[in-house]
Amino acid sequence: MSERTSYAPGTPCWVELSQTPDVAASEAFYRELFGWEMPELPNSAELGGYRRAKLRDRDVAGVSPRMQEGAPTVWATYVSVADAAATMAKVGESGGEAIVEPMDVMGLGTMAVFSDPGGAVCGIWQPGTFAGAELVNEPGAVGWNELSTREPEGAKAFYGAVFDWEANDLEMGDGSTYTEWRVEGRPVGGMLDMRGRMPDEVPAHWGVYFGTEDVDATVEKVRAGGGELLFGPMDIEPGRFATVRDPFGAFLNVMQPSEQLLARMAEEGL
């Protein structure tokens, strides 16, 4: 079990199913997929209907109802920071653009959202009484956050300046390179060069990987629940994964980690 009560600055700490048009239907879908519950919070009304998805009574993800007509349903990534205002200043200085300026969320923390120079949208979270996901790196919980971009060199400079990330390039078997983001030597996320891998109409984005014990069975659950398989299942060095879409259009990845990856995670305390 991988429980968290805090996150080092620069570490992805929270993911959010943003702009879902039907919270009840999303709860039914993800309950079958991952065993989640999405109970109303005592302050859900004050938070615009916001909920927190739970696995074994631990917070694993946020759920935000659609607030803007026509807005796409997406899985969003939030990175923990020590100072949201200072981080957003770095975003502007480094060529990014503010989408939501820092705002207090009822003492839970301070959030903000920006787009990087390549167009990918990312959130930040300065913790108050709430640090982020209480459970990670398990079946049904977040296991990885990944930037897909067509401007990898620019992204290295941008995120290095904003979050002090180190870019560790890994040679892949097909001759391509995958970038691992690191904070003080520990991996916190990754970056994929989209060029030649994804259709031109797919914009740069932050993707989310959720753990599963059986990718193929999870894909069948996606289909049974009204979702769609987009890619895979496929075996890669870290494990077996697939990219799927939920019934409202949100993309997500499901990953069955390999024994080698599990051993590495245990060694690095992830």
N, C-alpha and C positions, 0 to 999 in steps of 0.2 A: 504494500500500500504506500502511495506517495502523497503524503499530506503536506500542505503548505499553510503557514501562518504569516509569511512575509516574502517579499521578493526584492532582490538586489536591484538598484536602479539600472535601467537598461534591459531588464528581463521582461518578455511578454508575460502579463499577469492575468489577462482576462480576454475572453472572446464573447461576442454578442451576436445573436440572431437578430439582425436589425431590420425593421420595417416589415415584419410579417403581417399580412392582412387578416390573419385568423389565428389568434393565440391558442384557442381550444384545439383547432385542427393540427397546429404545429406540435402541441403537447402530445396529442394522440400519435402522431408520426414518430416523434423522438422517444416516446415511451416504448414503442415497439422496437425501435432501432437500438437504443442505448439503455433503456430502463429508467429514463428521466421522469421526474415529476416537476411541474411548473406551478406551484401554489401561488395564490395571490399573497402579496406581502401586506403587512399592516399599513404601510405607506404607499401601496401601489397606486392608489388614486392620485396622491400628491405627486407621484413620479410619472404621471401620464400613462398609467397602466403597465409600467415596467415590472417584470418578474425576474426571478433567478431560478434557473433550472438546477435541480438537485439530483444527485446520485448517492444513495445510501445516506440521505440527510445532509450531504455536504454540497456546497455551492460549486458548480462546474461551469456555468455559462449564464450570460444574461439573455433576456428575451424582451425585445422592444416592439410594441405594436406599430403599425403604419401610422405615421403622423402627417405624411405629405402624399397626396394623391399622385399615383404614378411612380413613386419612388421604388427602386428595385429592392427585393429582399436579398440580403447579403450576410455572410459571416464576417464580422469585423474583428480586428486584432487591436488590443490595447497594450501599451508598453508602460511598465512602472517607471516613474521618474521621481526625483527628490523635489523638484521645483517646476511646476507646470509652466509658469510664466517665463522662467529662464529658458526652458526647453523650446517653447514656442518662439522666443526671440531668436534662438539658434536656427529654427526652421526657416524663418524669414531671411536671416543672414545667409543661409546656405542655398537659397533658391526655391524653397518650398512655399506653400500657400496655406494660410489658415482657413479652415472651413468652419470650425466652431472655436471661438476664443475660450481661454480657461474660464470655467464656471464651477462654482461650488455645488455639490450634490448633497444637500442636507446633512453636511458633516461627514458623510461617508468618504468623501474625497473630492478632488478637483479633476475634472476631465476637460480634454480638448481634442480636436480632430484636425488633421492637416492632410494635404496631398503633397507627395514628394515631386521633384522635378520631372520624373517620368510619368506622373499621373496616378500612381498608386495611393490609396487612401489608408491612413493609419491613425489610431487613436493613442492618447497618452492618459495615464492615470497617476495622480499624486495621491497616495493613500491617506485617508483620515482614519476613521474607525473600521474601514473595509479595505483589505489588502488586495483581494482578487480571488481567483479560484482556490478552493480548499483542497482539491483533489486533482492531480495531473498524472500523466504517464501511466495510465491504466486503461483497460477496456472501458469504453464509455466516457472517457475524459480526454482532454486535449493532450496531445503528445508532441506537436511540432507546429511552428508558425513559419510560413515561407513566402518570401517576396518573389513574384514573377514579374520580370521587367525586361524591356528591350534596351535598357541603358545600364548594364551592370557596372561599368566603371564609374559612371556618374553616381550610381546608387552607393557604391563603396565610399566615395568622398562625402556624400550627403549624410548617410547614416553614421559614418565615423565621426562627423562633426556634431550631429544632433545627439546621438546616444553614446558616443565614445566606443562604438563597436569596432572590433578587429575583424578583418576579412581573411578567413583561412580558406584558400582555394584547394579543392580536392579534385584530382584527376579521375574522371569516370572511365569505365571500360570502353565506351564508344569514342573516346578521344575528346570528349567535351569536358568542361570544368563546372563543378558545383561549388558554390561558396557557402561556407559555414560562418555564421555570425558568432563572435565570441565576446564575452565580458570577463575580464581577468582570467583568461585562459579557458573558460568554460563555455561550451556551446549553448546558445540561447535561441537560435533560429537559423534559417537558411535562405539562399537566394538562387533562383533558377533563371538562366538566360532564355527568354521566351522565343527568341529568333529561330525560326525553323522548326519550332516545337508546337506552337499553338497558332490557330488561324489569326489573320490580321485583325479581324473584328473583335478579338478578345482583348480587352484593355489590360494594362498593367494592374496588378492587384496583390493584396495580401491573402494568402490561402491558409486554411486551418486543417490540420490532420487530427482525427480522433482515433484512439486505439480500439482494436477489436481482437477477439480471439480467433475469428474465422471470417476473413474478408468475403469469401464467396457466399456464405450464409447471410452476411450483412447486406450484400448487394441484392440478394433475393428479397430481403425485408424492405429494402428501398423500393424495389419494383412493386411489391405487394401493397405498399403504403401510398402508391401514386407518384413515386419519384422516378428517376431515370438514371441509368448507367451512362456515363459519358466517356470513360476511358478505363481500360483494364478489365478484370484484375490482371496485374502484372507483377512478376518477381524482380526485385532489384536488391542490391546489397543490404540495405537496411531492413528489408522484409517484403511482404506482399501487400500491394495497395491497389486502390481503385478510386477514381474520381466520380462522384455522383452529384445529382441535383435533387433537392427536396421538392415537394409538390408545389411550392410557391416560387421556385427558381433559384434558391440559394445553393451555391456550389460548396461542396465540402469533400475532403479526402478521408478515406478510412484505411488504416494501416494495421497489419498484423506483423509486429516486429519480429525480426529474425533472432535466433539464439545469440548470434554475435552482437547484435545491437543491444539486446537485454543485458548481456554481460558487460558491455561497455557502459551502459547507463548505470549499472550497479557499481562499477569501478569508479565512475565520476560522481556518484551520489546524486543522480538525476531522478 
